[in-house]
Amino acid sequence: MKTFKWFLDIRKEEAWLNDQLNKGYELVKRGSLGYYQFQKTTETNQVIKLDFQKYMKKENLNTYVDLYEEFGWKHVAGSRFSSVHYWIKEQDGHDELFSDAPSTGAMLQRMASYYFMMFAVLLIFIPSGDGKLIYLNPKDAYLTPGLWEKQGSQFVQSFLFETPFAFMRFGSIWLLIIMTLFFAIKYTKCKKQAKAFAE
């Protein structure tokens, strides 16, 4: 079975993957852009866990994989260039990737760093003019000269022609703003959770 799904929260993704496993579908491949490939399985007494790592050198990735495989985990997906790594093992009462609070706190700190980086990058891309954000008002996204002074069928024709372009201008800035706020919120939550594990 192949499917496409997009997650911004790896905990929700992890819960969804375990739900699929309980239904008899085991993750065998995780591609880019939300691509998941599952195989039918009767071994539903397994658990999938996700880990968040920064870029690793090849040797570090090999060490990382070997370490967890010694504890019975199978590395399903994730590379040294990707942030999220997917692990599966049979449930045996030791079903957490991290056995202590500092390790969990370290993962949350890595996630917080990633969210902050995304927040900063998106903040740079939000366009501005004369110190003010542009296209916050939908009318400002319509750039046809004299559009609002036109009347009748001439206005309707010009308005309908311009609307798809205006929507892209208006929609893209608001998408950037929403995504920027999302990453800011996720960063704050991860920092608080990491601090709690450190205490």
C-alpha positions in Angstrom: 0.0 0.0 0.0 1.3 3.5 -0.9 -0.1 6.7 0.4 0.8 10.4 0.7 0.4 12.3 3.9 2.1 15.4 5.3 2.9 15.9 9.0 4.4 18.9 10.8 4.5 17.1 14.2 6.5 13.9 14.4 4.6 12.8 17.4 1.3 12.8 15.4 3.2 11.1 12.6 4.4 8.4 15.0 0.9 7.9 16.4 -0.5 7.5 12.8 2.2 5.0 11.8 1.5 2.9 14.9 -2.2 3.1 14.1 -1.5 1.8 10.6 0.7 -1.0 12.1 -2.2 -2.0 14.4 -4.4 -2.3 11.3 -1.8 -4.7 9.8 0.2 -2.3 7.6 3.9 -2.0 8.4 6.0 0.9 7.1 8.7 -0.3 4.8 9.7 3.0 3.0 9.4 6.7 3.7 10.1 8.9 0.7 10.2 12.6 0.3 7.1 14.9 0.0 4.9 12.8 2.3 5.3 9.4 0.5 4.8 6.3 2.6 4.9 2.7 1.5 3.4 -0.1 3.7 3.4 -3.9 3.4 0.7 -6.1 4.9 1.8 -7.8 8.1 0.4 -10.1 10.7 3.1 -9.1 13.2 1.1 -6.3 14.8 2.9 -6.7 18.2 5.5 -4.1 17.1 6.1 -0.5 17.8 7.3 2.3 15.6 9.3 5.2 17.1 10.6 8.4 15.5 13.8 10.1 16.3 14.9 13.6 15.3 18.6 14.1 14.5 20.7 16.8 12.9 22.8 16.2 9.8 25.3 13.4 10.5 28.5 12.3 8.7 28.3 8.8 7.2 30.4 7.3 10.0 28.2 8.9 12.7 25.1 7.6 11.0 26.5 4.0 10.9 27.4 4.3 14.6 23.9 5.7 15.4 22.2 2.8 13.5 24.4 0.1 14.9 23.8 1.4 18.5 20.0 1.1 18.2 20.1 -2.2 16.3 22.0 -3.7 19.2 18.9 -3.1 21.3 16.6 -4.7 18.7 15.5 -1.7 16.7 15.3 -1.9 12.9 16.1 1.3 11.0 13.2 1.7 8.5 14.0 5.1 7.0 16.1 8.2 7.4 19.5 9.3 6.1 22.3 11.5 7.2 20.7 14.3 5.3 17.2 13.9 6.8 16.1 15.0 10.2 13.6 12.2 11.1 14.6 8.6 11.5 12.1 5.7 11.6 12.6 2.7 13.9 10.6 -0.5 14.5 10.9 -3.4 16.9 8.8 -6.1 18.6 7.2 -4.9 21.7 9.0 -6.3 24.7 8.4 -3.8 27.5 11.5 -1.7 26.4 9.7 0.2 23.7 11.1 3.7 24.0 14.1 4.9 22.1 15.2 7.0 25.0 15.5 5.4 28.4 16.3 8.5 30.4 15.0 12.1 30.7 18.3 13.8 29.4 18.1 11.8 26.1 14.5 12.8 25.6 15.4 16.4 26.5 18.3 16.4 24.0 15.9 15.3 21.2 13.5 18.0 22.1 16.3 20.5 22.0 17.3 19.3 18.5 13.7 19.8 17.4 13.6 23.2 18.9 16.7 24.2 17.0 15.2 23.0 13.8 11.9 24.9 14.4 13.8 28.1 15.2 15.9 27.7 12.0 12.6 27.3 10.0 11.1 30.3 11.7 14.1 32.5 11.0 14.2 31.4 7.3 10.5 32.0 6.7 10.7 35.4 8.5 13.3 36.5 6.0 11.0 35.5 3.1 8.0 37.5 4.2 8.0 40.5 1.8 7.7 44.0 3.0 7.5 47.4 1.5 8.3 50.8 3.3 8.5 48.9 6.6 4.9 47.5 6.2 3.8 44.0 5.2 2.2 44.1 1.8 -0.9 42.3 0.7 -2.4 42.1 4.1 -5.5 43.7 2.6 -6.8 41.6 -0.3 -7.5 44.7 -2.5 -3.8 45.5 -2.4 -3.0 42.3 -4.2 -4.9 43.4 -7.3 -2.3 45.3 -9.4 -4.3 46.1 -12.5 -4.2 49.9 -12.9 -7.6 51.6 -12.4 -9.3 48.3 -11.6 -11.5 49.7 -8.8 -12.6 52.6 -10.9 -13.9 50.4 -13.7 -17.6 49.6 -13.9 -20.0 47.0 -15.4 -18.7 44.2 -17.6 -15.3 45.9 -17.9 -14.8 45.7 -14.2 -16.1 42.1 -14.0 -13.8 40.9 -16.8 -10.7 42.7 -15.3 -11.5 41.5 -11.8 -11.9 37.8 -12.9 -8.7 37.9 -14.9 -6.7 39.4 -12.1 -8.2 37.3 -9.2 -6.1 34.1 -9.6 -2.9 36.3 -9.6 -4.1 38.3 -6.7 -5.0 35.1 -4.8 -1.4 33.8 -5.3 0.0 37.1 -4.0 -2.3 37.4 -1.1 -2.4 33.6 -0.3 1.4 33.2 -0.4 2.1 36.0 2.1 -0.5 34.7 4.5 0.8 31.1 4.1 4.2 32.4 5.0 2.9 34.2 8.0 0.9 31.2 9.3 3.9 28.9 8.8 6.2 31.4 10.5 3.8 31.5 13.5 3.5 27.7 13.5 7.3 27.2 13.7 7.5 29.9 16.4 4.9 28.1 18.5 6.5 24.7 17.9 9.9 26.1 18.9 8.4 27.6 22.2 6.7 24.3 23.1 9.8 22.2 22.4 12.0 24.6 24.5 9.5 24.3 27.4 9.4 20.5 27.1 13.2 20.3 26.9 13.5 22.5 30.0 11.1 20.3 31.9 13.2 17.2 31.1 16.3 19.0 32.2 14.9 19.8 35.6 
